[in-house]
């Protein structure tokens, strides 16, 4: 990196360089980062979709359903499922649901992935049901009395779990348990307690010698009887008769998978159809599948067959369709030439069509939703009133600031927020995970280099309605590099990277149309952006790109068609 932060004299809220303070010196970068977690609130306008799904799932649909929740990485699939769980929990009086989750990424490298899925199903079916809300009082959550909250799981264990265990045993081993119960009943009917007392009294009155003789005689008789039965059964004729009278059983040669499926199916039937009370349904989520490797993705799809076709069970497979289709296409690549489709991609789509009954693709959020999402990030990280991490009062950045500015605000000023939103819209960023990463990177840049107050001069055609300045150079450079590194076209990435890293002596307005040949065809890397990213960061500290590039997520380095440096490589 091109510069080192100055150490403050005392503990401070941020490491800033006083020489680069903005006119809005009352705003300092926050020490709180935006965490990667599942949200309890709808920040991307998914409520309409969630309510529609909850209405369908809680309707008269007791058959099995498999829903494919598709979308790019970070688009909010896990959060959407969490909101769906909350909506179904709010409808529990209409239709009660149980919830389970199988994290494919965690089980990817286990010895038996099917066993992991069976174990998560067992947890979902045998655990005390709790509200899916991550925080109490959010999304319909209620606060129970402490005594009731402590006793409810214990009462549930005796009233629900123990009877379920007996019903499960009967469902799997009904005939054997019936025979055992009949034998016990006959023994009780033919041998009363009075008979037992009479026999015990007679033996005790006979003396020690008689007791030993009777006990020894009984043991000898039992041993002789056992040996006699064993010898009879070992005779060739007896073995032949046993072969005729017994049906063949090949279950021991099938392995553990059929046993797991049989037990899961039986447990679902018992748990979801209680002897008393309303019928229940299970919502089972297969998450983080697109984080696995190609073999792991195929294994998870094979493991999903354990829970397919089980009534009253809805499986949601949350996955990036691009990753899933590519993994399945690679798996069936050798078979494609012998298949009527002759195309591994088409075979992969047919495979998903057999597994997924209802596909749902989460599209990019619109402008108002993105603006609201950014506001929620800023509220969360600034410590503003009403935010989860709010403090009682703003903390001063330094001792000097506490004297000059007794109410220092943490986070972004209103002007910086407007610039952030404007450039997010300009570059077309809509992925929630990407927005969080950009916000965290910009916050760290402000800590490392100080306030981004060196506003570039010159009129901007992009921001003419907001300001005559191009705004924050670090912010624009950060967004421009993120946009370039996220492009799908490797050749365009290489060309644009050379363009932003090469020293520019003149603007494109002076060069004319010939200079516009290398500009991004989508118009994102325009003359305004190049005017900023091509400028010097500060005296003796290199260019703006060199200063910001270490804080940008890199991508694959690849040479372009002319043999020049590709993405992640600066031009010489």
HELIX and SHEET records of a PDB file:
HELIX    1   1 UNK A   18  UNK A   20  5                                   3    
HELIX    2   2 UNK A   47  UNK A   57  1                                  11    
HELIX    3   3 UNK A   77  UNK A   90  1                                  14    
HELIX    4   4 UNK A  104  UNK A  107  1                                   4    
HELIX    5   5 UNK A  113  UNK A  126  1                                  14    
HELIX    6   6 UNK A  146  UNK A  156  1                                  11    
HELIX    7   7 UNK A  157  UNK A  161  3                                   5    
HELIX    8   8 UNK A  162  UNK A  190  1                                  29    
HELIX    9   9 UNK A  193  UNK A  205  1                                  13    
HELIX   10  10 UNK A  208  UNK A  234  1                                  27    
HELIX   11  11 UNK A  236  UNK A  245  1                                  10    
HELIX   12  12 UNK A  251  UNK A  253  5                                   3    
HELIX   13  13 UNK A  257  UNK A  272  1                                  16    
HELIX   14  14 UNK A  289  UNK A  291  5                                   3    
HELIX   15  15 UNK A  294  UNK A  304  1                                  11    
HELIX   16  16 UNK A  321  UNK A  331  1                                  11    
HELIX   17  17 UNK A  333  UNK A  336  1                                   4    
HELIX   18  18 UNK A  344  UNK A  355  1                                  12    
HELIX   19  19 UNK A  367  UNK A  382  1                                  16    
HELIX   20  20 UNK A  399  UNK A  404  1                                   6    
HELIX   21  21 UNK A  414  UNK A  427  1                                  14    
HELIX   22  22 UNK A  432  UNK A  449  1                                  18    
HELIX   23  23 UNK A  473  UNK A  485  1                                  13    
HELIX   24  24 UNK A  490  UNK A  501  1                                  12    
HELIX   25  25 UNK A  508  UNK A  511  1                                   4    
HELIX   26  26 UNK A  513  UNK A  518  5                                   6    
HELIX   27  27 UNK A  527  UNK A  533  1                                   7    
HELIX   28  28 UNK A  544  UNK A  548  1                                   5    
HELIX   29  29 UNK A  549  UNK A  551  5                                   3    
SHEET    1   A 2 UNK A  27  UNK A  28  0                                        
SHEET    2   A 2 UNK A 409  UNK A 410  1                                        
SHEET    1   B 5 UNK A  97  UNK A 103  0                                        
SHEET    2   B 5 UNK A 281  UNK A 287  1                                        
SHEET    3   B 5 UNK A 313  UNK A 319  1                                        
SHEET    4   B 5 UNK A  65  UNK A  70  1                                        
SHEET    5   B 5 UNK A 358  UNK A 361  1                                        
END                                                                             
